[in-house]
Amino acid sequence: MKIDRLTLRGFRNYQDLSCDFVPGVNLLLGDNANGKTNLLEALYYLSVGRAFRTRKEAELISFGAELADLEAEVTGADRTQTLRAVLFAGRRPRQLYLGGVKKKAFSDLAGTLTTVLFCPDDLQVLKAGATDRRKLLDDALCQLRPKYTAALEEYQRLLRQKGEVLRQQEEHPEYRDILPEYDLRMAELGAVIVSTRAKYLRSLETEARTFHKTFSGDKETLSLTYETVSTVQNPFAPLTTLYGWLREHQETHRRAELES
């Protein structure tokens, strides 16, 4: 895969930028605060659908600008495609395009431009909690498995909505009646997420073990294990079995969920 061109308008410190890339290694040189990382962040956004330095899209838009327009032309498998994202100030939702055709969700663009990002903060993945490790895992899977992207996006959306229902259930007890519907769908999506993560880590372990063996002078053996909720006895079980275990987890935590 090759990035041919990147065009930015109103993104971070770039009012209007168009740059071409060459096959192979491209080196970005410049003084501090000139926008080298901003350019990388734009490419990363078009790859995974979010920035890596902020969760607030408004921060990606230049001061005083009404929108940010990011566009990249990429070539892969003898095919050239154009990715575009338009971010708006305020609450207006972003607009996404693939080949000039408007798309509803980023899952429709996933896998078109795949990237690997490493920055110093990534070292925290070894020291911090599981949240950072899940994020690292999801970032890779969302580029490799578009269906995983769709499942993860829907799960996160339902999780946010369910959280709002739980927060308001004291004032509106009738809201509790819709909670089982959330649980059923989230268990279905959760089974897909658990299964996909486990299979990916199994493949990653095979590759990582080989490299680690070389680094350690053949003195150590690396292993990776995937742990999820305690009711899931085997993350490689069929989806129907995983679904049952996740439903069991939901039932055992229902009272605590309502109280908290």
GULUM-54570 format. One record per residue: residue number from 1; residue in one letter; z, x, y of N, C-alpha, C, O in turn. Coordinates in steps of 0.02 Angstrom, whole numbers, always signed. Example, Ala and Ser with C-alpha at 12.3 -4.5 7.8 and 13.67 -1.06 7.14 Angstrom:
REC  resi  resn     nc3     nc1     nc2    cac3    cac1    cac2     cc3     cc1     cc2     oc3     oc1     oc2
REC     1     A    +390    +660    -284    +390    +615    -225    +390    +660    -165    +423    +712    -166
REC     2     S    +354    +642    -112    +357    +684     -53    +394    +645      +2    +402    +670     +57
END
This chain:
REC  resi  resn     nc3     nc1     nc2    cac3    cac1    cac2     cc3     cc1     cc2     oc3     oc1     oc2
REC     1     M      +0     +42     -59      +0      +0      +0      +0     +44     +62     +34     +95     +65
REC     2     K     -39     +23    +113     -47     +63    +173     -42     +19    +234     -73     -35    +237
REC     3     I      -3     +41    +283      +0      +6    +347     -55     +33    +392     -56     +93    +407
REC     4     D    -101      -8    +412    -157     +14    +454    -140     +12    +528    -155     +58    +566
REC     5     R    -108     -43    +549     -96     -52    +621     -35     -95    +632     -21    -141    +593
REC     6     L      +1     -80    +685     +59    -120    +706     +50    -137    +780     +37     -94    +821
REC     7     T     +59    -202    +795     +54    -225    +864    +119    -261    +882    +140    -306    +846
REC     8     L    +149    -241    +938    +212    -271    +960    +206    -294   +1032    +178    -259   +1075
REC     9     R    +232    -354   +1045    +234    -380   +1113    +302    -412   +1124    +321    -459   +1089
REC    10     G    +338    -386   +1173    +404    -414   +1189    +456    -403   +1135    +504    -441   +1129
REC    11     F    +448    -350   +1096    +496    -334   +1043    +538    -274   +1063    +512    -219   +1074
REC    12     R    +605    -284   +1068    +651    -230   +1088    +626    -199   +1154    +620    -233   +1204
REC    13     N    +613    -133   +1153    +591    -100   +1215    +515     -96   +1222    +490     -64   +1268
REC    14     Y    +479    -129   +1176    +406    -127   +1178    +378    -190   +1211    +379    -244   +1181
REC    15     Q    +353    -182   +1271    +321    -239   +1305    +253    -252   +1275    +233    -310   +1265
REC    16     D    +216    -198   +1261    +149    -205   +1233    +131    -140   +1198    +121     -88   +1230
REC    17     L    +128    -142   +1131    +114     -82   +1092     +64     -97   +1037     +68    -149   +1004
REC    18     S     +17     -52   +1028     -30     -56    +972     -39     +15    +946     -61     +59    +982
REC    19     C     -21     +26    +883     -27     +94    +855     -58     +91    +786     -46     +45    +747
REC    20     D     -98    +142    +771    -130    +148    +706     -94    +200    +664     -63    +247    +691
REC    21     F     -97    +192    +599     -65    +239    +553    -118    +269    +507    -171    +241    +496
REC    22     V    -102    +328    +482    -148    +363    +437    -122    +358    +366     -62    +348    +356
REC    23     P    -165    +365    +315    -141    +365    +246     -93    +424    +234    -103    +477    +263
REC    24     G     -44    +414    +193      +4    +467    +179     +64    +464    +225     +87    +409    +242
REC    25     V     +89    +522    +245    +151    +525    +285    +135    +518    +359     +90    +551    +385
REC    26     N    +173    +475    +393    +169    +468    +465    +237    +487    +494    +288    +460    +473
REC    27     L    +238    +534    +542    +300    +558    +571    +306    +532    +642    +260    +540    +683
REC    28     L    +362    +501    +657    +375    +475    +724    +418    +524    +762    +473    +541    +740
REC    29     L    +394    +548    +819    +430    +596    +860    +442    +568    +929    +398    +534    +957
REC    30     G    +501    +582    +957    +515    +558   +1025    +587    +571   +1043    +628    +583    +999
REC    31     D    +602    +569   +1107    +671    +579   +1130    +714    +520   +1110    +689    +469   +1088
REC    32     N    +779    +529   +1117    +826    +475   +1103    +811    +414   +1146    +792    +420   +1204
REC    33     A    +822    +355   +1116    +814    +291   +1152    +742    +277   +1174    +731    +238   +1220
REC    34     N    +693    +309   +1141    +623    +295   +1157    +593    +240   +1114    +539    +216   +1129
REC    35     G    +629    +220   +1061    +605    +164   +1021    +580    +181    +951    +545    +141    +921
REC    36     K    +598    +240    +925    +575    +257    +858    +603    +209    +806    +567    +184    +763
REC    37     T    +668    +198    +810    +700    +152    +762    +677     +81    +772    +671     +43    +724
REC    38     N    +663     +61    +834    +638      -6    +848    +572     -19    +812    +560     -73    +786
REC    39     L    +529     +33    +812    +465     +26    +778    +475     +16    +703    +442     -26    +672
REC    40     L    +520     +54    +674    +536     +47    +603    +566     -22    +588    +552     -53    +537
REC    41     E    +607     -46    +635    +638    -111    +626    +587    -167    +626    +594    -216    +590
REC    42     A    +535    -159    +667    +482    -209    +669    +445    -212    +602    +431    -267    +576
REC    43     L    +430    -154    +573    +397    -152    +508    +443    -182    +454    +419    -219    +410
REC    44     Y    +507    -166    +458    +554    -193    +409    +559    -268    +415    +563    -303    +364
REC    45     Y    +558    -294    +475    +562    -367    +485    +502    -401    +453    +510    -453    +420
REC    46     L    +443    -373    +461    +384    -403    +431    +384    -396    +355    +347    -431    +320
REC    47     S    +425    -350    +330    +429    -339    +258    +478    -387    +224    +463    -414    +171
REC    48     V    +537    -396    +255    +590    -436    +222    +611    -498    +260    +649    -539    +234
REC    49     G    +585    -506    +321    +601    -568    +358    +664    -566    +399    +688    -618    +421
REC    50     R    +693    -507    +409    +752    -501    +451    +759    -428    +474    +730    -383    +444
REC    51     A    +797    -419    +527    +809    -352    +553    +865    -318    +514    +903    -351    +479
REC    52     F    +869    -252    +519    +922    -217    +482    +979    -195    +526   +1029    -169    +502
REC    53     R    +973    -205    +593   +1027    -185    +638   +1064    -243    +670   +1116    -234    +701
REC    54     T   +1037    -303    +663   +1069    -361    +692   +1050    -423    +653    +997    -427    +623
REC    55     R   +1095    -473    +655   +1081    -537    +624   +1056    -588    +675   +1034    -643    +656
REC    56     K   +1059    -569    +739   +1039    -615    +792    +968    -598    +814    +955    -546    +844
REC    57     E    +921    -643    +800    +851    -630    +817    +841    -626    +892    +794    -594    +915
REC    58     A    +885    -659    +931    +878    -656   +1004    +882    -585   +1029    +853    -568   +1081
REC    59     E    +919    -542    +993    +927    -472   +1014    +863    -432   +1004    +856    -377   +1030
REC    60     L    +816    -459    +965    +753    -424    +953    +702    -435   +1009    +653    -399   +1015
REC    61     I    +715    -486   +1050    +668    -503   +1104    +685    -463   +1166    +744    -458   +1185
REC    62     S    +634    -435   +1199    +645    -395   +1259    +680    -435   +1313    +671    -496   +1317
REC    63     F    +720    -402   +1353    +754    -435   +1409    +703    -468   +1455    +655    -437   +1477
REC    64     G    +715    -532   +1468    +671    -568   +1513    +611    -598   +1481    +575    -638   +1512
REC    65     A    +598    -581   +1417    +539    -608   +1383    +556    -674   +1349    +613    -685   +1329
REC    66     E    +507    -718   +1343    +518    -783   +1310    +508    -779   +1235    +532    -822   +1198
REC    67     L    +472    -727   +1212    +459    -721   +1141    +445    -648   +1123    +431    -607   +1166
REC    68     A    +448    -635   +1058    +428    -570   +1031    +374    -584    +978    +382    -628    +936
REC    69     D    +320    -546    +981    +264    -556    +936    +253    -492    +896    +237    -440    +925
REC    70     L    +261    -495    +830    +254    -437    +786    +195    -450    +740    +190    -503    +709
REC    71     E    +151    -402    +735     +92    -410    +691     +74    -343    +658     +72    -292    +691
REC    72     A     +63    -346    +593     +45    -285    +556     -15    -299    +511     -20    -352    +479
REC    73     E     -60    -251    +510    -118    -254    +465    -106    -206    +408     -98    -146    +419
REC    74     V    -104    -231    +347     -88    -189    +289    -142    -195    +236    -175    -247    +229
REC    75     T    -151    -141    +199    -200    -139    +145    -166    -122     +80    -129     -73     +75
REC    76     G    -179    -162     +30    -152    -150     -37    -196    -181     -89    -221    -237     -79
REC    77     A    -206    -147    -144    -249    -172    -199    -319    -190    -172    -346    -242    -190
REC    78     D    -346    -146    -130    -414    -155    -102    -420    -220     -62    -474    -248     -58
REC    79     R    -366    -242     -33    -367    -303      +7    -327    -293     +71    -270    -268     +69
REC    80     T    -356    -311    +127    -322    -305    +191    -297    -373    +214    -334    -422    +214
REC    81     Q    -233    -375    +234    -203    -437    +257    -165    -425    +322    -146    -369    +338
REC    82     T    -156    -479    +359    -120    -476    +423     -56    -517    +418     -57    -576    +401
REC    83     L      +1    -485    +434     +66    -518    +437     +85    -527    +510     +74    -482    +551
REC    84     R    +112    -585    +527    +132    -596    +596    +195    -639    +599    +202    -687    +561
REC    85     A    +240    -621    +644    +300    -660    +657    +309    -667    +732    +306    -618    +769
REC    86     V    +321    -728    +754    +333    -742    +825    +404    -769    +832    +420    -821    +803
REC    87     L    +445    -733    +869    +516    -752    +878    +525    -779    +949    +500    -750    +997
REC    88     F    +561    -834    +955    +569    -866   +1020    +641    -862   +1044    +688    -864   +1004
REC    89     A    +649    -856   +1109    +715    -859   +1139    +740    -931   +1133    +700    -978   +1133
REC    90     G    +805    -940   +1129    +833   -1007   +1121    +834   -1027   +1048    +837    -985   +1004
REC    91     R    +833   -1092   +1035    +841   -1117    +967    +775   -1134    +932    +775   -1158    +876
REC    92     R    +720   -1121    +965    +655   -1136    +934    +646   -1092    +873    +654   -1031    +878
REC    93     P    +628   -1120    +815    +621   -1079    +754    +562   -1032    +758    +513   -1046    +793
REC    94     R    +567    -978    +723    +513    -928    +722    +450    -958    +689    +454   -1007    +652
REC    95     Q    +394    -926    +702    +331    -945    +671    +306    -886    +630    +306    -829    +654
REC    96     L    +284    -900    +569    +261    -848    +523    +189    -860    +503    +168    -917    +491
REC    97     Y    +150    -806    +499     +79    -813    +482     +60    -760    +430     +84    -703    +433
REC    98     L     +16    -779    +385     -14    -733    +337     -89    -744    +339    -114    -797    +321
REC    99     G    -125    -692    +360    -197    -699    +366    -217    -752    +417    -269    -784    +409
REC   100     G    -176    -762    +468    -191    -811    +519    -171    -882    +502    -178    -927    +543
REC   101     V    -145    -892    +441    -125    -959    +418     -49    -965    +426     -12    -923    +401
REC   102     K     -27   -1017    +459     +44   -1027    +471     +80   -1045    +406     +55   -1085    +366
REC   103     K    +138   -1014    +395    +178   -1025    +335    +245   -1056    +353    +271   -1046    +408
REC   104     K    +273   -1093    +305    +336   -1128    +317    +397   -1082    +312    +444   -1088    +351
REC   105     A    +395   -1037    +263    +454    -995    +250    +431    -924    +236    +373    -912    +218
REC   106     F    +478    -876    +244    +460    -807    +233    +444    -793    +160    +409    -744    +144
REC   107     S    +468    -835    +115    +452    -825     +44    +377    -827     +32    +353    -800     -18
REC   108     D    +339    -859     +77    +266    -861     +71    +234    -795     +89    +176    -783     +73
REC   109     L    +272    -752    +124    +246    -686    +144    +275    -630    +101    +249    -574    +101
REC   110     A    +328    -645     +64    +364    -594     +26    +318    -557     -21    +277    -588     -56
REC   111     G    +325    -491     -23    +285    -450     -69    +221    -425     -39    +188    -382     -68
REC   112     T    +201    -451     +20    +139    -428     +51    +147    -356     +77    +103    -314     +67
REC   113     L    +203    -343    +109    +220    -276    +134    +287    -256    +104    +338    -286    +121
REC   114     T    +287    -208     +60    +350    -186     +28    +373    -120     +60    +332     -76     +73
REC   115     T    +437    -115     +73    +464     -56    +106    +528     -33     +72    +561     -72     +38
REC   116     V    +545     +30     +83    +609     +58     +64    +640     +86    +127    +611    +130    +159
REC   117     L    +698     +62    +145    +732     +84    +206    +796    +122    +187    +835     +99    +145
REC   118     F    +805    +180    +217    +869    +215    +210    +892    +238    +279    +854    +269    +316
REC   119     C    +954    +223    +296    +984    +248    +358   +1056    +268    +342   +1083    +248    +290
REC   120     P   +1088    +308    +384   +1155    +334    +369   +1206    +280    +350   +1249    +292    +308
REC   121     D   +1200    +221    +381   +1248    +168    +366   +1245    +145    +294   +1293    +116    +268
REC   122     D   +1189    +159    +259   +1182    +138    +190   +1232    +173    +143   +1244    +149     +88
REC   123     L   +1260    +229    +165   +1309    +263    +124   +1371    +220    +114   +1410    +231     +67
REC   124     Q   +1382    +171    +158   +1439    +127    +152   +1434     +82     +91   +1484     +53     +69
REC   125     V   +1374     +76     +62   +1366     +33      +4   +1409     +57     -54   +1427     +18     -99
REC   126     L   +1426    +122     -54   +1468    +149    -107   +1542    +138     -93   +1583    +136    -139
REC   127     K   +1560    +131     -29   +1630    +127     -10   +1652     +56      +8   +1710     +38      -2
REC   128     A   +1607     +17     +35   +1624     -50     +59   +1628     -99      +0   +1624     -80     -58
REC   129     G   +1637    -163     +17   +1644    -214     -36   +1577    -233     -67   +1525    -203     -53
REC   130     A   +1580    -284    -109   +1521    -304    -147   +1466    -334    -104   +1408    -337    -125
REC   131     T   +1484    -358     -44   +1435    -390      -1   +1376    -344     +14   +1319    -365     +10
REC   132     D   +1390    -281     +31   +1337    -233     +47   +1295    -217     -14   +1235    -206      -8
REC   133     R   +1326    -215     -72   +1287    -201    -133   +1241    -259    -150   +1185    -250    -172
REC   134     R   +1267    -321    -141   +1223    -379    -152   +1164    -379    -104   +1108    -396    -123
REC   135     K   +1178    -361     -41   +1124    -360      +9   +1071    -309     -11   +1011    -324      -6
REC   136     L   +1092    -250     -33   +1045    -199     -55   +1002    -224    -113    +942    -213    -116
REC   137     L   +1035    -258    -159   +1001    -285    -218    +951    -340    -197    +894    -341    -219
REC   138     D    +974    -384    -153    +931    -440    -131    +871    -415     -91    +816    -442     -98
REC   139     D    +881    -363     -50    +826    -336     -11    +769    -312     -56    +711    -322     -41
REC   140     A    +787    -280    -111    +736    -256    -158    +703    -314    -195    +642    -317    -199
REC   141     L    +743    -360    -220    +716    -415    -260    +673    -463    -219    +624    -490    -244
REC   142     C    +691    -472    -156    +652    -518    -114    +581    -492    -102    +535    -530     -90
REC   143     Q    +573    -425    -105    +506    -397     -98    +467    -399    -163    +405    -403    -163
REC   144     L    +502    -395    -218    +469    -391    -284    +457    -459    -316    +410    -467    -355
REC   145     R    +500    -508    -301    +498    -573    -334    +499    -630    -282    +553    -652    -262
REC   146     P    +440    -653    -260    +438    -707    -210    +477    -770    -231    +506    -804    -189
REC   147     K    +478    -785    -295    +516    -844    -319    +591    -833    -309    +628    -880    -296
REC   148     Y    +612    -771    -316    +683    -755    -303    +699    -766    -230    +752    -793    -213
REC   149     T    +653    -746    -187    +663    -757    -115    +674    -830     -99    +719    -848     -62
REC   150     A    +631    -872    -128    +636    -945    -116    +702    -972    -142    +734   -1013    -108
REC   151     A    +723    -950    -201    +786    -973    -230    +845    -951    -188    +891    -990    -175
REC   152     L    +845    -888    -165    +900    -861    -125    +904    -896     -58    +958    -913     -34
REC   153     E    +846    -908     -26    +846    -942     +39    +874   -1013     +33    +913   -1035     +75
REC   154     E    +853   -1048     -20    +878   -1116     -28    +953   -1116     -44    +990   -1158     -18
REC   155     Y    +975   -1070     -85   +1046   -1065    -102   +1088   -1053     -40   +1139   -1085     -29
REC   156     Q   +1066   -1006      +1   +1104    -989     +62   +1104   -1048    +111   +1154   -1059    +145
REC   157     R   +1049   -1084    +114   +1047   -1143    +158   +1095   -1197    +134   +1131   -1226    +174
REC   158     L   +1096   -1210     +68   +1142   -1259     +41   +1215   -1237     +49   +1259   -1278     +61
REC   159     L   +1227   -1172     +43   +1295   -1146     +52   +1320   -1158    +123   +1378   -1177    +133
REC   160     R   +1276   -1147    +172   +1296   -1160    +242   +1309   -1235    +253   +1358   -1253    +286
REC   161     Q   +1266   -1277    +226   +1274   -1349    +234   +1338   -1373    +200   +1374   -1415    +227
REC   162     K   +1350   -1348    +141   +1410   -1368    +104   +1473   -1346    +142   +1523   -1382    +144
REC   163     G   +1470   -1287    +173   +1526   -1264    +213   +1541   -1311    +271   +1599   -1323    +287
REC   164     E   +1488   -1337    +303   +1498   -1384    +358   +1530   -1449    +332   +1573   -1478    +365
REC   165     V   +1507   -1472    +274   +1536   -1533    +244   +1610   -1523    +230   +1651   -1567    +244
REC   166     L   +1627   -1465    +201   +1697   -1451    +185   +1741   -1448    +247   +1798   -1470    +247
REC   167     R   +1713   -1420    +301   +1752   -1413    +362   +1765   -1482    +394   +1815   -1490    +430
REC   168     Q   +1722   -1530    +381   +1729   -1595    +413   +1758   -1649    +367   +1766   -1706    +388
REC   169     Q   +1773   -1631    +305   +1794   -1681    +256   +1863   -1711    +270   +1879   -1765    +245
REC   170     E   +1905   -1678    +310   +1969   -1707    +329   +1959   -1767    +375   +1991   -1819    +368
REC   171     E   +1914   -1758    +424   +1899   -1813    +470   +1853   -1865    +440   +1855   -1923    +459
REC   172     H   +1811   -1843    +394   +1763   -1888    +362   +1769   -1883    +286   +1729   -1849    +254
REC   173     P   +1819   -1915    +256   +1829   -1910    +183   +1768   -1931    +143   +1759   -1909     +86
REC   174     E   +1727   -1974    +172   +1668   -1998    +135   +1618   -1942    +122   +1575   -1948     +78
REC   175     Y   +1624   -1887    +160   +1579   -1830    +149   +1588   -1799     +80   +1542   -1769     +52
REC   176     R   +1649   -1807     +51   +1662   -1777     -14   +1616   -1806     -68   +1605   -1774    -120
REC   177     D   +1590   -1865     -57   +1547   -1897    -107   +1482   -1860    -119   +1452   -1865    -172
REC   178     I   +1460   -1821     -68   +1396   -1786     -77   +1405   -1715    -103   +1356   -1681    -118
REC   179     L   +1468   -1692    -108   +1479   -1624    -132   +1452   -1611    -202   +1424   -1558    -215
REC   180     P   +1459   -1659    -250   +1432   -1646    -317   +1356   -1633    -317   +1332   -1595    -359
REC   181     E   +1319   -1663    -270   +1247   -1651    -267   +1233   -1579    -247   +1187   -1548    -273
REC   182     Y   +1273   -1554    -201   +1265   -1484    -182   +1280   -1438    -241   +1244   -1390    -254
REC   183     D   +1334   -1454    -277   +1354   -1411    -333   +1301   -1408    -387   +1288   -1355    -415
REC   184     L   +1270   -1464    -403   +1220   -1466    -456   +1161   -1421    -439   +1139   -1381    -480
REC   185     R   +1135   -1428    -379   +1077   -1388    -359   +1096   -1314    -351   +1056   -1270    -370
REC   186     M   +1155   -1301    -324   +1175   -1231    -316   +1187   -1197    -383   +1176   -1137    -389
REC   187     A   +1208   -1234    -433   +1216   -1205    -500   +1148   -1188    -530   +1141   -1137    -564
REC   188     E   +1098   -1231    -518   +1030   -1217    -543   +1003   -1154    -511    +977   -1110    -545
REC   189     L   +1008   -1150    -444    +984   -1092    -409   +1025   -1030    -426    +997    -975    -433
REC   190     G   +1090   -1038    -433   +1134    -983    -450   +1115    -951    -517   +1119    -890    -525
REC   191     A   +1096    -993    -565   +1076    -966    -630   +1014    -922    -624   +1010    -869    -656
REC   192     V    +966    -942    -583    +907    -901    -571    +925    -835    -537    +900    -782    -556
REC   193     I    +969    -839    -488    +990    -779    -451   +1027    -730    -496   +1012    -670    -496
REC   194     V   +1074    -755    -535   +1113    -712    -580   +1067    -678    -631   +1072    -618    -643
REC   195     S   +1024    -718    -662    +979    -692    -713    +932    -638    -685    +922    -586    -716
REC   196     T    +903    -651    -626    +856    -604    -597    +890    -540    -577    +863    -485    -588
REC   197     R    +950    -545    -548    +987    -485    -529   +1004    -442    -591    +996    -381    -590
REC   198     A   +1027    -474    -644   +1046    -438    -704    +987    -401    -734    +994    -343    -754
REC   199     K    +930    -434    -738    +871    -403    -768    +845    -345    -725    +823    -294    -751
REC   200     Y    +849    -354    -659    +827    -300    -615    +872    -239    -622    +847    -182    -626
REC   201     L    +938    -249    -625    +984    -193    -632    +976    -157    -699    +986     -97    -703
REC   202     R    +958    -195    -750    +946    -163    -815    +886    -115    -811    +888     -60    -838
REC   203     S    +833    -137    -776    +775     -94    -767    +792     -35    -722    +770     +22    -733
REC   204     L    +831     -49    -669    +850      +5    -623    +893     +57    -658    +887    +117    -644
REC   205     E    +936     +35    -703    +979     +81    -739    +938    +132    -779    +955    +191    -782
REC   206     T    +885    +109    -810    +842    +153    -850    +814    +210    -806    +815    +268    -827
REC   207     E    +790    +192    -747    +762    +243    -702    +816    +287    -672    +809    +348    -671
REC   208     A    +870    +255    -649    +923    +293    -615    +957    +342    -663    +977    +397    -643
REC   209     R    +965    +322    -726    +998    +366    -775    +959    +431    -784    +988    +484    -791
REC   210     T    +892    +425    -784    +850    +485    -793    +859    +533    -735    +867    +593    -745
REC   211     F    +859    +507    -673    +867    +550    -614    +937    +580    -612    +945    +639    -597
REC   212     H    +987    +540    -627   +1056    +564    -624   +1068    +619    -676   +1106    +666    -664
REC   213     K   +1037    +611    -732   +1045    +662    -785   +1018    +729    -761   +1047    +782    -776
REC   214     T    +963    +727    -724    +934    +789    -697    +979    +819    -644    +992    +879    -643
REC   215     F   +1004    +775    -598   +1047    +799    -544   +1111    +830    -570   +1136    +879    -541
REC   216     S   +1138    +803    -624   +1202    +827    -650   +1195    +883    -700   +1244    +905    -731
REC   217     G   +1133    +908    -709   +1123    +962    -757   +1135    +939    -828   +1158    +977    -871
REC   218     D   +1119    +876    -841   +1126    +847    -908   +1199    +843    -931   +1214    +841    -991
REC   219     K   +1246    +841    -882   +1317    +839    -899   +1346    +769    -894   +1400    +755    -920
REC   220     E   +1311    +724    -860   +1337    +656    -849   +1286    +604    -867   +1225    +617    -866
REC   221     T   +1311    +545    -884   +1267    +488    -899   +1286    +430    -853   +1344    +409    -851
REC   222     L   +1238    +404    -816   +1249    +350    -769   +1239    +282    -803   +1192    +274    -842
REC   223     S   +1282    +235    -787   +1272    +167    -812   +1284    +117    -755   +1325    +130    -711
REC   224     L   +1249     +62    -756   +1256      +9    -707   +1276     -55    -743   +1247     -72    -795
REC   225     T   +1324     -90    -715   +1344    -155    -743   +1343    -207    -688   +1358    -192    -630
REC   226     Y   +1325    -268    -705   +1323    -322    -657   +1379    -371    -672   +1381    -399    -727
REC   227     E   +1424    -382    -625   +1479    -429    -634   +1472    -485    -583   +1463    -473    -524
REC   228     T   +1477    -546    -607   +1474    -605    -564   +1538    -645    -576   +1590    -616    -594
REC   229     V   +1537    -710    -568   +1599    -750    -576   +1623    -744    -648   +1584    -733    -695
REC   230     S   +1688    -752    -657   +1720    -738    -721   +1697    -784    -777   +1701    -765    -836
REC   231     T   +1673    -844    -761   +1652    -890    -814   +1586    -869    -847   +1570    -891    -902
REC   232     V   +1547    -828    -812   +1483    -804    -841   +1498    -747    -889   +1513    -691    -869
REC   233     Q   +1493    -762    -953   +1510    -714   -1005   +1454    -663   -1017   +1467    -606   -1037
REC   234     N   +1392    -683   -1004   +1335    -639   -1016   +1280    -657    -966   +1248    -709    -974
REC   235     P   +1266    -614    -915   +1216    -631    -865   +1145    -632    -892   +1099    -655    -857
REC   236     F   +1135    -609    -954   +1069    -610    -985   +1057    -673   -1028   +1005    -679   -1060
REC   237     A   +1106    -718   -1028   +1100    -780   -1066   +1044    -824   -1037   +1023    -813    -980
REC   238     P   +1020    -873   -1076    +968    -919   -1050    +993    -956    -987   +1053    -963    -977
REC   239     L    +946    -979    -946    +964   -1012    -884   +1008   -1073    -895   +1054   -1086    -856
REC   240     T    +994   -1110    -949   +1035   -1170    -962   +1107   -1151    -976   +1153   -1187    -957
REC   241     T   +1118   -1095   -1011   +1186   -1073   -1025   +1220   -1048    -962   +1279   -1064    -950
REC   242     L   +1183   -1010    -921   +1211    -987    -857   +1230   -1046    -813   +1281   -1045    -779
REC   243     Y   +1188   -1097    -813   +1201   -1157    -773   +1267   -1188    -793   +1307   -1208    -751
REC   244     G   +1279   -1193    -859   +1341   -1223    -884   +1402   -1182    -863   +1453   -1211    -845
REC   245     W   +1396   -1117    -866   +1452   -1074    -847   +1466   -1079    -772   +1524   -1078    -751
REC   246     L   +1413   -1084    -731   +1423   -1090    -659   +1453   -1158    -641   +1492   -1163    -594
REC   247     R   +1435   -1210    -678   +1465   -1276    -667   +1539   -1274    -684   +1581   -1305    -650
REC   248     E   +1555   -1237    -737   +1626   -1230    -756   +1664   -1195    -700   +1721   -1214    -683
REC   249     H   +1635   -1143    -670   +1666   -1108    -615   +1677   -1155    -555   +1730   -1153    -524
REC   250     Q   +1628   -1196    -541   +1634   -1243    -485   +1691   -1292    -496   +1729   -1307    -451
REC   251     E   +1697   -1317    -557   +1749   -1366    -573   +1819   -1335    -566   +1864   -1367    -540
REC   252     T   +1826   -1274    -591   +1893   -1243    -590   +1914   -1223    -519   +1973   -1213    -506
REC   253     H   +1866   -1217    -473   +1882   -1197    -405   +1876   -1255    -355   +1881   -1244    -295
REC   254     R   +1865   -1315    -380   +1853   -1371    -334   +1913   -1385    -288   +1905   -1392    -228
REC   255     R   +1973   -1388    -318   +2033   -1403    -278   +2046   -1349    -225   +2060   -1364    -167
REC   256     A   +2040   -1286    -246   +2051   -1231    -198   +1999   -1233    -143   +2015   -1217     -85
REC   257     E   +1939   -1252    -159   +1885   -1256    -110   +1900   -1309     -57   +1890   -1297      +2
REC   258     L   +1924   -1366     -79   +1941   -1421     -33   +2000   -1402     +11   +2002   -1417     +70
REC   259     E   +2049   -1369     -18   +2110   -1352     +19   +2099   -1296     +70   +2130   -1295    +123
REC   260     S   +2054   -1250     +54   +2043   -1193     +98   +1994   -1209    +154   +1980   -1166    +196
END
